[in-house]
Amino acid sequence: MLIIEGLTRHFSGRVAVDDVCMEVPRGAFVGVIGRSGAGKSTLLRMVNRLAEPSAGRILWNGTDVTEMRGKALRDWRSRCAMVFQGFNLSGRLDVLTNVLVGRLNKVPAHRSLLRLWSDADRAIALSALEHFDIAELAAQRAEHLSGGQQQRVAIARALVQEPEIILADEPIASLDPRNTRVVMDALARINRDYGITILCNLHSLDIARTYCDRLVGLSAGRLVFDGTPDALDAEAARRLYGLEAAEVMETAPLALMGPAPSPFLAHT
């Protein structure tokens, strides 16, 4: 279980996240919603320790993440994978190598530096690409892929880390509606097939209501909503979105595609 206690972050005198407290059980799919600048990205980055909290604690299965240093912190970042809005791939490298980067914490340093990937690691990476229907792109350079394809590669890279939790920071912000659905289906499939906990920052309320089993809403860094998608009424939306509330509440939710599961990690 992920427990966040009084998490706070200050930037140059401004409070980005303000005394947030929440508990997330293992296997949940939680959407973090709110306007741009509400503190959603900062919250996720603190959970992964890419940003340091100014106050508060983060606990994972009873272990204090905020106290981790050195190897313990590197291990945590492997178990707590990040998926970024900008994909964070190396465009000049091929797709398979980008995915194999997710195995860095699983292999000796000298092998990773020389890209001496084992057959088992390659099989795991290819299996992840097959899981998202992009195995045929393995030899292509990442920079030649569409946005939706690049984001699926990024999710495959996160999956081969064998994480316990995935933090997705606005993973669909730059995608068209079709690729939005493909990427969100990929995250839903990971959550459903492997029971991996997912926290996903989303600006779109209709996407959040469609895919997430729980929503937490931030406004000016404070937690102002925590409940099921059905519980998010017009009043709660106004607290989150202000004048934009009517617009976000009117949008009809997408239908899940529900792709068939795939046997990933059969090689481990």
C-alpha positions, 0 to 999 in steps of 0.5 A: 500500500502507498501511504502519503502523509502531509506531503508538501512541496514549496517552490520559490515561496509558492506552495505547489503541493499542500499537506496532501494525505491519501492511501492507495491500496495495491492494484488500484488505478487512481486518476489524479485530476485538476487544472494545469498547475494544480500540483499533479505532476509535482505530487507524482514526482515526489512519490518517485523522489524526482522532486524532494518533499519540503515536508511529509512522508511517503510510505510503500508497504511500511517502508519510508520512501522519503528516507531512501538514499543511494542504492535503496533509492535506485531500487525504489525508482525501479519498482516505482516506474515513471511514464512521462508526457514527453515519452523520455525516449532516446530518439537515435536508439532503436525501439528495443534498446529503449525498452531494454533501458528499463532493465538497467537496474536488473543487470550488472553495471558493466553489461548495461554500459556496454549494452551487453543484454542477455537473451533473457532480457531481450526476450522480456523486452520483445514480449513487452512490445508484443503485449502492446502490438508494436513488436514489429517496430523493435528495430526502428529508431524511436524518433521515427515513431508516432506519438502514440507509438512512442508512448507505448514504447515508454510504457513497455520500458516501464513494464520491463522494470517489473514495477510494483507501481507506475506513475503516469504523468499526463501520458496522453496530453500530446496525443490525438483521440485514437492514440489517447485510447490506445495508450490508456488501454495499455495502462488499463491492461497492465493494471488488470493483467498484472495488478500493478498499482497505477497513479495517472495524472489526467487533465481530461475528466472524461478519460479519468472517469472512464479508466480509473476506479478512483479519482483524487482531485487537486486544486492549488496543491490541496486535495479537494476530492477523493472518491469514485468517478460517480461521486464527482458531482458538479459541485466537486467539479467546480472546486477543481476546475472553476469556470471550466467545470461546466465544460469538463462535466459535459464531455461524454466518456470513452468506451473501453476497447478491452483488448485481450490479455497477453502473457508478459514476463513468461520468460522471468 
